[in-house]
Amino acid sequence: MGKAIQTLNKWAALLVLIILVFMPLSLVLLRSVTPDGAFEGFSAFSILLEAQYTEILVNSLMLGFGVVIGASILAAPLAFFMARTELRKHRWIDIVLIIPFMTPPYIGAMGWILSMQPNGYAEQLLPFLSGVTPYFFTYFGMVLVMSLHLFPFIYLIMRNTLQNIGGRLEEAGLIHGGSFQYRLRKIIVPLFFSGYSMGALLVFVKTIGEFGTPVTLGNRIGFYVLTSEIHRYTSVWPLDFGTAAILSTMLLSVSITIWYIQQWMVARRHDKVVSGKGQTSAFTPLGKYRIFAWIYLFVVLGLAIGVPYFSVVSTAFLRVQGDGLALSNLTTQHMVNLFTGSGLNALLNSVWLAAIAATIAVAIGIWVAIVIMRKKGVTEKSMDFLSLAPNTVPGIVVVVGLILFWNAPWNPGMIYNTWMMLVATYVILYLPFTVQNIKAIYGQLGDSLFQAAKMSGAGPIYILRTVLIPLIIPGILAGWIMSFTISMRELVGSLILRPPNMHTSATFIYSQFEQGTAALGMAMALVSVGFTTVVLIVVEHYKHRMQAYRQ
């Protein structure tokens, strides 16, 4: 009887993942070969030979490669400073460097636009920049903004790779007479490649799947990419889901192709930098040149955090933006308008939608993680793959799949065009965070606790309630807070799938910015980021208290 219940439980969990993840993604592929209802096979992709679509495909690739180069140039010196020099003892730098990545990309892009636009904050503070600011509204401006958002990602991978290389290999090269250039070419670069290529791959995939910056800055300068075109076909009349599905499949194909190339290149090398032997830490003292490292760090932080947040705060508190930066022009009226107008409803909508979605995602995450961790069969591996899929597929592809699935005439589900559609979207997009966090904690638990409970006569439900759940609470809280904070700021799904007349904080910010009332939008951005930061701190505080108590 118990075994039958476990089997039923496993297949029920798999069925939920098939409905939530597999069916929407499958329908994207199916619709791409039947754009007008009739099967066209690969001939449907012939539209990609048209100049319009060839251009946006090339734009997406150019943007991806440009951001990989830009993020690498920004991150490489910082990774070296934090892995090999005296700056590595300042661990707070690692925390500060994560802030740009945690900032929603569309808010960062809006902040930069407000600074660099004609008579923007950059020209007001530094008038000589008036000759430079027009160049921001080009391809290079998009690369700059997205590189400043994504460089922390590749920085962490670069720093960890450099730390793992250690000092013994370089010492051996030095003993055998190798110059610095020779050691760099023969030891450091080859060993560094595997880790760096993975970071570069992830940055490339995140860039071509990014929605916020292309739709705010790219559309303004006429630089259209796959994500902005998919958004146009799914939100601007006449809607064309067939072409959107073809472009989504193309976006997915590019991501998978780049992933395969990276895996192929790494598989050709078998470099092992961590072994059971003792390892020394390589150290390169900067000495009197240390000041240049600090200057570089603060310049990068100024560009990645200072510029966008200065624009957001200034715009939120300036009475008339055109009157410029002046104490006499400061006001709190925009905050008052935000909390007395429709902005309050949008903020509250985001809070309760994100809270419900995070709670459901955690509930499903606990269920799926427990099934996956109990056994490693084919079914469990399939569930593991499906639970991770939304994190490896560009978000807008998932959103198109959700439209095709939940809006299909044969689907009895009545959630499309309701608030439940937004909740479902957030749950699916961020389910990987909850599953992975819970799996990480569950994997650290030994079997002796559960065997002791069984020997004491405890049943499965009692063990689940009194042993397992309390032990995996840190993973549950981490998954919940990640799902909540990111759902609060989610733009692409909210923009395309929200019901009429319903705004979230992200769509409110976007609409105010598009309508030219940036002050109200930036006030919402400030409140939204501040609120999620406070929630994050509070939950982290209680999580640490619980862990301290358990120790």
C-alpha positions as CSV (number, residue, x, y, z in Angstrom):
1,M,0.0,0.0,0.0
2,G,2.8,2.4,1.0
3,K,4.7,1.6,-2.3
4,A,1.6,2.3,-4.4
5,I,1.1,5.7,-2.7
6,Q,4.8,6.5,-3.4
7,T,4.4,5.6,-7.1
8,L,1.2,7.6,-7.3
9,N,2.9,10.5,-5.7
10,K,5.8,10.4,-8.2
11,W,3.6,10.2,-11.2
12,A,1.5,13.0,-9.9
13,A,4.5,15.2,-9.5
14,L,5.7,14.4,-13.0
15,L,2.3,15.2,-14.4
16,V,2.4,18.7,-12.7
17,L,5.8,19.4,-14.3
18,I,4.5,18.2,-17.7
19,I,1.5,20.6,-17.5
20,L,3.6,23.5,-16.2
21,V,6.8,23.2,-18.2
22,F,6.8,20.6,-20.9
23,M,3.5,21.4,-22.6
24,P,4.1,25.2,-23.0
25,L,7.7,24.6,-24.4
26,S,6.5,21.8,-26.7
27,L,3.7,24.1,-28.1
28,V,6.3,26.7,-29.0
29,L,8.1,24.1,-31.1
30,L,4.9,22.8,-32.6
31,R,3.5,26.2,-33.4
32,S,6.8,27.2,-35.1
33,V,6.3,24.4,-37.7
34,T,2.6,25.2,-38.0
35,P,2.5,29.0,-37.9
36,D,-0.8,29.3,-39.8
37,G,-2.4,26.0,-38.5
38,A,-1.1,23.8,-41.3
39,F,2.1,21.8,-41.0
40,E,4.9,23.5,-42.9
41,G,8.0,21.8,-41.4
42,F,11.3,23.6,-41.7
43,S,9.9,25.7,-44.6
44,A,8.2,27.9,-42.0
45,F,11.7,29.1,-41.0
46,S,12.2,30.5,-44.5
47,I,11.0,33.9,-43.2
48,L,14.3,34.1,-41.4
49,L,15.9,34.7,-44.8
50,E,14.0,37.9,-45.2
51,A,16.1,41.0,-44.6
52,Q,14.0,42.1,-41.6
53,Y,14.5,38.9,-39.6
54,T,18.1,38.4,-40.7
55,E,18.9,41.8,-39.3
56,I,17.3,41.2,-35.9
57,L,19.1,37.8,-35.7
58,V,22.4,39.4,-36.5
59,N,21.6,42.2,-34.0
60,S,20.9,39.6,-31.2
61,L,24.2,37.8,-32.0
62,M,26.2,41.1,-32.1
63,L,24.6,42.1,-28.8
64,G,25.5,38.8,-27.2
65,F,29.1,38.8,-28.3
66,G,29.5,42.5,-27.5
67,V,28.2,42.0,-23.9
68,V,30.5,39.0,-23.4
69,I,33.5,41.1,-24.4
70,G,32.3,44.1,-22.4
71,A,31.5,42.1,-19.3
72,S,34.9,40.3,-19.5
73,I,36.9,43.5,-19.9
74,L,35.1,44.9,-16.8
75,A,35.4,41.8,-14.7
76,A,38.9,40.5,-15.5
77,P,40.9,43.1,-13.6
78,L,38.5,42.9,-10.6
79,A,38.8,39.1,-10.6
80,F,42.6,39.4,-10.6
81,F,42.6,41.9,-7.8
82,M,40.3,39.8,-5.6
83,A,42.0,36.5,-6.3
84,R,45.7,37.4,-6.4
85,T,46.3,40.7,-4.6
86,E,45.9,42.3,-1.1
87,L,42.4,43.5,-2.1
88,R,41.1,39.9,-1.5
89,K,41.0,40.5,2.3
90,H,38.2,43.0,1.7
91,R,35.3,40.5,1.4
92,W,32.7,43.3,1.4
93,I,33.8,44.1,-2.2
94,D,32.2,40.8,-3.3
95,I,28.9,41.8,-1.8
96,V,28.9,45.3,-3.3
97,L,29.8,43.9,-6.7
98,I,26.6,41.7,-6.7
99,I,24.3,44.8,-6.5
100,P,24.3,45.6,-10.2
101,F,23.2,42.0,-11.0
102,M,20.4,42.2,-8.4
103,T,19.1,45.5,-9.9
104,P,16.4,44.9,-12.5
105,P,17.9,45.5,-15.9
106,Y,15.1,47.7,-17.1
107,I,15.6,50.0,-14.1
108,G,19.3,50.2,-14.8
109,A,18.7,51.0,-18.5
110,M,16.1,53.7,-17.6
111,G,18.5,55.3,-15.1
112,W,21.2,55.5,-17.8
113,I,18.8,56.9,-20.3
114,L,17.8,59.7,-17.9
115,S,21.5,60.5,-17.3
116,M,22.6,60.5,-20.9
117,Q,19.6,62.0,-22.7
118,P,19.9,65.6,-24.0
119,N,20.2,67.9,-20.9
120,G,20.3,64.9,-18.7
121,Y,22.0,64.6,-15.4
122,A,25.4,63.8,-17.1
123,E,25.4,67.1,-19.0
124,Q,24.1,69.1,-16.0
125,L,26.9,67.9,-13.8
126,L,29.6,67.6,-16.4
127,P,28.7,69.9,-19.4
128,F,31.7,68.8,-21.4
129,L,30.1,65.4,-21.8
130,S,27.5,66.9,-24.2
131,G,29.8,65.8,-27.1
132,V,29.9,62.2,-25.8
133,T,26.3,61.5,-24.6
134,P,24.8,61.1,-28.2
135,Y,27.1,58.1,-28.7
136,F,25.3,56.4,-25.7
137,F,22.1,56.0,-27.8
138,T,23.8,53.5,-30.1
139,Y,24.7,49.8,-30.1
140,F,27.7,50.6,-27.9
141,G,25.4,52.2,-25.3
142,M,23.3,49.0,-25.1
143,V,26.5,46.9,-24.8
144,L,27.7,49.2,-22.0
145,V,24.4,49.0,-20.0
146,M,24.1,45.3,-20.3
147,S,27.8,44.7,-19.6
148,L,27.5,46.7,-16.4
149,H,24.5,44.6,-15.4
150,L,26.0,41.2,-16.2
151,F,29.7,41.6,-15.3
152,P,29.2,40.4,-11.7
153,F,28.2,37.1,-13.1
154,I,31.4,36.5,-15.0
155,Y,33.5,38.1,-12.3
156,L,32.5,35.5,-9.7
157,I,33.4,32.7,-12.2
158,M,36.7,34.3,-13.1
159,R,37.7,35.0,-9.5
160,N,36.9,31.4,-8.4
161,T,38.8,30.0,-11.4
162,L,41.9,32.1,-10.6
163,Q,41.8,31.0,-6.9
164,N,41.6,27.3,-7.9
165,I,44.6,27.5,-10.2
166,G,46.7,28.3,-7.2
167,G,50.4,29.0,-7.1
168,R,52.3,25.7,-7.4
169,L,51.9,25.4,-11.2
170,E,53.2,28.9,-11.7
171,E,56.1,28.3,-9.3
172,A,57.0,25.2,-11.3
173,G,57.0,27.3,-14.5
174,L,59.1,30.0,-12.8
175,I,61.7,27.4,-11.6
176,H,62.0,26.1,-15.1
177,G,62.8,29.5,-16.4
178,G,59.5,30.5,-17.8
179,S,58.9,34.3,-18.2
180,F,55.7,35.9,-17.1
181,Q,54.3,36.0,-20.7
182,Y,55.3,32.3,-21.1
183,R,53.6,31.3,-17.9
184,L,50.5,33.4,-18.8
185,R,50.3,31.7,-22.2
186,K,51.1,28.2,-21.2
187,I,49.7,27.8,-17.7
188,I,47.2,30.5,-16.7
189,V,45.2,31.0,-19.9
190,P,44.7,27.3,-20.7
191,L,43.6,26.5,-17.1
192,F,41.5,29.6,-17.0
193,F,39.6,28.8,-20.2
194,S,37.2,26.1,-18.9
195,G,35.8,28.2,-16.2
196,Y,35.7,31.4,-18.3
197,S,34.0,29.7,-21.2
198,M,31.1,28.6,-19.0
199,G,30.8,32.2,-17.6
200,A,30.9,33.6,-21.2
201,L,28.3,31.1,-22.3
202,L,25.9,32.1,-19.5
203,V,26.4,35.8,-20.1
204,F,25.8,35.3,-23.9
205,V,22.6,33.3,-23.3
206,K,21.3,35.8,-20.7
207,T,22.0,38.7,-23.1
208,I,20.2,37.3,-26.1
209,G,17.3,36.3,-23.8
210,E,17.2,39.7,-22.0
211,F,14.1,41.7,-22.4
212,G,14.3,44.8,-20.2
213,T,17.2,46.7,-21.8
214,P,16.3,45.9,-25.5
215,V,12.7,47.0,-25.0
216,T,13.6,50.3,-23.1
217,L,16.8,51.4,-24.8
218,G,16.9,49.2,-28.0
219,N,13.4,50.2,-29.2
220,R,14.3,53.9,-28.6
221,I,17.3,53.7,-30.9
222,G,15.8,51.3,-33.5
223,F,18.1,48.4,-32.5
224,Y,15.7,45.5,-32.5
225,V,16.6,42.0,-31.3
226,L,14.7,38.7,-31.1
227,T,13.2,39.4,-27.6
228,S,11.8,42.8,-28.6
229,E,10.4,41.5,-31.8
230,I,8.7,38.5,-30.0
231,H,7.2,41.0,-27.6
232,R,5.9,43.1,-30.5
233,Y,4.2,40.2,-32.2
234,T,2.5,39.1,-29.0
235,S,1.4,42.5,-27.8
236,V,0.8,44.8,-30.7
237,W,-2.2,44.4,-33.1
238,P,-2.4,42.4,-35.3
239,L,-1.1,39.6,-33.0
240,D,1.0,37.0,-34.8
241,F,1.8,34.1,-32.5
242,G,3.0,32.0,-35.4
243,T,5.9,34.4,-36.2
244,A,6.5,34.8,-32.5
245,A,6.8,31.0,-32.1
246,I,9.3,30.9,-35.0
247,L,11.4,33.6,-33.5
248,S,11.2,32.0,-30.1
249,T,12.4,28.7,-31.6
250,M,15.2,30.6,-33.3
251,L,16.2,32.2,-30.0
252,L,16.1,28.8,-28.3
253,S,18.2,27.2,-31.1
254,V,20.9,29.9,-30.7
255,S,21.1,29.3,-27.0
256,I,21.3,25.5,-27.4
257,T,23.9,25.8,-30.2
258,I,26.2,28.1,-28.1
259,W,25.8,25.7,-25.1
260,Y,26.7,22.7,-27.3
261,I,29.8,24.5,-28.7
262,Q,31.0,25.4,-25.2
263,Q,30.5,21.9,-24.0
264,W,32.4,20.5,-27.1
265,M,35.3,22.9,-26.5
266,V,35.6,22.1,-22.8
267,A,35.3,18.3,-23.4
268,R,38.4,18.5,-25.6
269,R,40.4,19.6,-22.5
270,H,40.7,17.7,-19.2
271,D,42.5,20.2,-17.0
272,K,42.3,19.4,-13.3
273,V,43.4,22.3,-11.0
274,V,42.1,20.9,-7.7
275,S,43.6,17.7,-6.4
276,G,44.3,16.0,-3.1
277,K,47.7,17.5,-3.0
278,G,48.5,20.6,-1.0
279,Q,47.8,23.9,-2.8
280,T,49.4,27.3,-2.3
281,S,47.6,30.5,-3.0
282,A,49.2,32.7,-5.7
283,F,49.8,36.2,-4.5
284,T,50.9,39.2,-6.5
285,P,51.5,42.3,-4.3
286,L,50.4,45.5,-5.9
287,G,52.6,47.7,-3.6
288,K,52.4,51.4,-4.7
289,Y,50.1,50.5,-7.6
290,R,47.4,49.5,-5.2
291,I,45.8,53.0,-5.6
292,F,45.1,52.2,-9.2
293,A,43.2,49.1,-8.3
294,W,41.0,51.0,-5.9
295,I,40.4,53.7,-8.5
296,Y,39.4,51.1,-11.1
297,L,37.1,49.4,-8.5
298,F,35.3,52.7,-7.7
299,V,35.0,53.7,-11.3
300,V,33.3,50.4,-12.1
301,L,31.0,50.7,-9.1
302,G,30.3,54.3,-10.0
303,L,29.2,53.3,-13.5
304,A,27.3,50.1,-12.5
305,I,25.6,51.4,-9.3
306,G,26.2,55.1,-9.0
307,V,24.9,56.4,-12.3
308,P,21.6,54.4,-12.5
309,Y,20.7,54.8,-8.8
310,F,21.6,58.5,-8.9
311,S,19.2,59.0,-11.8
312,V,16.4,57.0,-10.1
313,V,16.7,58.8,-6.8
314,S,17.1,62.3,-8.4
315,T,14.1,61.8,-10.8
316,A,11.9,60.5,-8.0
317,F,12.5,63.7,-5.9
318,L,12.8,66.4,-8.6
319,R,9.7,68.6,-8.9
320,V,10.3,69.4,-12.6
321,Q,13.0,67.3,-14.3
322,G,13.6,70.0,-16.9
323,D,14.5,72.5,-14.3
324,G,17.6,70.5,-13.4
325,L,19.4,69.5,-10.3
326,A,18.8,72.1,-7.5
327,L,17.8,72.0,-3.9
328,S,14.9,74.3,-4.7
329,N,13.6,71.8,-7.2
330,L,13.3,68.9,-4.7
331,T,9.9,67.6,-3.7
332,T,8.3,64.5,-2.1
333,Q,5.1,65.1,-4.2
334,H,5.8,62.2,-6.5
335,M,6.0,59.8,-3.5
336,V,2.7,61.2,-2.2
337,N,1.1,60.8,-5.7
338,L,2.5,57.2,-5.8
339,F,0.8,56.2,-2.6
340,T,-2.5,58.1,-3.2
341,G,-2.9,57.1,-6.9
342,S,-2.9,54.0,-9.0
343,G,0.7,53.3,-8.1
344,L,-0.3,52.0,-4.7
345,N,-2.6,49.4,-6.3
346,A,0.2,48.3,-8.6
347,L,2.6,47.9,-5.7
348,L,0.1,45.9,-3.7
349,N,-0.7,43.8,-6.7
350,S,3.0,42.9,-7.0
351,V,3.2,42.1,-3.3
352,W,0.3,39.7,-3.2
353,L,1.0,38.1,-6.6
354,A,4.6,37.6,-5.7
355,A,3.8,36.2,-2.3
356,I,1.2,33.7,-3.7
357,A,3.5,32.7,-6.5
358,A,6.5,32.2,-4.2
359,T,4.4,30.1,-1.8
360,I,3.1,27.9,-4.5
361,A,6.6,27.6,-6.1
362,V,8.0,26.5,-2.7
363,A,5.2,24.0,-2.1
364,I,5.8,22.4,-5.6
365,G,9.5,22.7,-5.0
366,I,9.4,20.7,-1.8
367,W,7.2,18.1,-3.4
368,V,9.4,17.7,-6.5
369,A,12.7,17.9,-4.6
370,I,11.7,15.2,-2.2
371,V,10.7,12.9,-5.1
372,I,13.9,13.6,-7.0
373,M,16.1,13.0,-4.0
374,R,14.6,9.8,-2.9
375,K,15.5,7.8,-6.0
376,K,17.7,8.4,-9.1
377,G,15.6,6.6,-11.8
378,V,14.7,7.8,-15.3
379,T,11.5,9.4,-14.1
380,E,13.3,11.3,-11.4
381,K,16.0,12.5,-13.8
382,S,13.2,13.7,-16.2
383,M,11.6,15.6,-13.4
384,D,15.0,17.1,-12.5
385,F,15.4,18.3,-16.1
386,L,11.9,19.7,-16.3
387,S,12.3,21.6,-13.0
388,L,15.5,23.2,-14.3
389,A,14.3,23.9,-17.9
390,P,12.7,27.4,-17.2
391,N,16.0,28.6,-15.9
392,T,17.9,27.6,-19.1
393,V,15.3,28.9,-21.6
394,P,15.0,32.6,-22.3
395,G,12.0,33.9,-20.3
396,I,10.1,35.3,-23.3
397,V,10.1,31.9,-24.9
398,V,8.5,30.5,-21.7
399,V,5.9,33.3,-21.9
400,V,5.1,32.6,-25.5
401,G,4.6,28.9,-24.6
402,L,2.3,29.8,-21.7
403,I,0.2,31.9,-24.1
404,L,-0.1,29.1,-26.6
405,F,-0.9,26.5,-23.9
406,W,-3.3,28.4,-21.7
407,N,-5.0,30.2,-24.5
408,A,-5.6,27.1,-26.6
409,P,-9.3,26.4,-27.3
410,W,-9.0,22.8,-26.1
411,N,-7.5,23.8,-22.8
412,P,-10.2,23.6,-20.1
413,G,-8.1,25.8,-17.8
414,M,-9.8,29.3,-17.5
415,I,-6.8,31.2,-16.1
416,Y,-5.7,33.1,-19.2
417,N,-6.4,36.8,-19.0
418,T,-6.8,36.6,-15.2
419,W,-4.5,37.3,-12.3
420,M,-4.0,33.6,-12.0
421,M,-2.0,33.6,-15.3
422,L,0.5,36.0,-13.7
423,V,0.9,33.7,-10.7
424,A,1.3,30.7,-12.9
425,T,4.0,32.5,-14.9
426,Y,6.0,33.5,-11.8
427,V,5.7,30.0,-10.5
428,I,7.0,28.4,-13.7
429,L,9.8,31.0,-14.3
430,Y,11.2,30.7,-10.7
431,L,10.4,27.1,-9.8
432,P,14.1,26.2,-10.5
433,F,15.2,28.4,-7.7
434,T,13.1,26.7,-5.1
435,V,13.9,23.1,-6.3
436,Q,17.6,23.8,-6.4
437,N,17.7,25.5,-3.0
438,I,15.8,22.7,-1.3
439,K,17.8,19.9,-3.1
440,A,21.0,21.6,-2.0
441,I,20.0,21.3,1.7
442,Y,18.3,17.9,1.3
443,G,21.5,16.5,-0.2
444,Q,23.5,17.3,2.9
445,L,21.3,15.2,5.2
446,G,22.4,11.8,6.2
447,D,20.2,8.7,6.3
448,S,20.8,8.0,10.0
449,L,18.2,10.5,11.1
450,F,15.4,9.0,9.0
451,Q,16.5,5.4,9.9
452,A,16.4,6.4,13.6
453,A,12.9,7.8,13.2
454,K,11.7,4.6,11.4
455,M,13.2,2.4,14.1
456,S,11.3,4.5,16.7
457,G,8.0,3.7,14.9
458,A,7.5,7.0,13.1
459,G,5.4,6.9,9.9
460,P,6.2,8.7,6.6
461,I,4.0,11.7,7.4
462,Y,5.4,12.0,10.9
463,I,9.0,11.9,9.6
464,L,8.2,14.4,6.9
465,R,6.6,16.8,9.4
466,T,9.0,16.5,12.4
467,V,12.3,15.5,10.7
468,L,12.6,16.5,7.1
469,I,10.7,19.8,6.8
470,P,12.4,21.4,9.9
471,L,15.8,20.4,8.5
472,I,15.2,21.8,5.0
473,I,13.7,25.1,6.3
474,P,16.8,27.1,5.3
475,G,16.4,25.9,1.7
476,I,12.7,26.6,1.7
477,L,13.2,30.1,3.0
478,A,16.0,30.8,0.4
479,G,13.8,29.5,-2.4
480,W,10.8,31.6,-1.2
481,I,12.7,34.8,-0.9
482,M,14.4,34.5,-4.3
483,S,11.1,33.7,-6.0
484,F,9.4,36.6,-4.1
485,T,12.0,39.3,-4.8
486,I,12.4,38.4,-8.5
487,S,8.6,38.1,-9.0
488,M,8.2,41.5,-7.5
489,R,10.3,43.0,-10.3
490,E,9.4,40.6,-13.2
491,L,8.7,42.5,-16.4
492,V,8.3,40.4,-19.5
493,G,5.6,38.0,-18.3
494,S,3.8,40.8,-16.4
495,L,3.8,43.1,-19.5
496,I,2.5,40.4,-21.9
497,L,0.2,38.4,-19.7
498,R,-1.3,40.9,-17.3
499,P,-5.1,41.2,-17.5
500,P,-6.5,44.5,-18.8
501,N,-6.4,47.4,-16.3
502,M,-4.2,45.5,-13.9
503,H,-0.7,46.8,-13.3
504,T,2.2,45.5,-11.3
505,S,5.1,47.6,-10.0
506,A,7.2,46.6,-13.1
507,T,4.5,47.4,-15.7
508,F,3.7,50.6,-13.8
509,I,7.3,51.7,-14.0
510,Y,7.5,50.7,-17.7
511,S,4.3,52.5,-18.6
512,Q,5.2,55.7,-16.8
513,F,8.5,55.8,-18.4
514,E,7.0,55.2,-21.9
515,Q,4.4,58.0,-21.2
516,G,7.0,60.5,-20.3
517,T,6.1,60.7,-16.6
518,A,9.4,59.2,-15.5
519,A,9.3,60.8,-12.0
520,L,6.3,58.6,-10.9
521,G,8.0,55.6,-12.4
522,M,11.3,56.2,-10.7
523,A,9.5,56.7,-7.4
524,M,7.9,53.3,-7.8
525,A,11.3,51.9,-8.7
526,L,12.8,53.3,-5.6
527,V,10.0,52.0,-3.4
528,S,10.0,48.5,-5.1
529,V,13.7,48.0,-4.8
530,G,13.7,49.3,-1.2
531,F,10.8,47.0,-0.2
532,T,12.3,43.9,-1.6
533,T,15.6,44.7,0.0
534,V,14.0,45.1,3.4
535,V,12.1,41.8,2.9
536,L,15.3,40.1,1.9
537,I,17.1,41.4,5.0
538,V,14.3,40.4,7.4
539,V,14.0,36.8,6.0
540,E,17.8,36.3,6.0
541,H,17.9,37.5,9.6
542,Y,15.3,35.0,10.7
543,K,17.0,32.3,8.6
544,H,20.3,32.9,10.4
545,R,18.5,32.9,13.8
546,M,16.9,29.5,13.1
547,Q,20.3,28.1,11.9
548,A,22.0,29.5,15.0
549,Y,19.4,27.9,17.2
550,R,19.8,24.6,15.5
551,Q,23.6,24.7,16.0
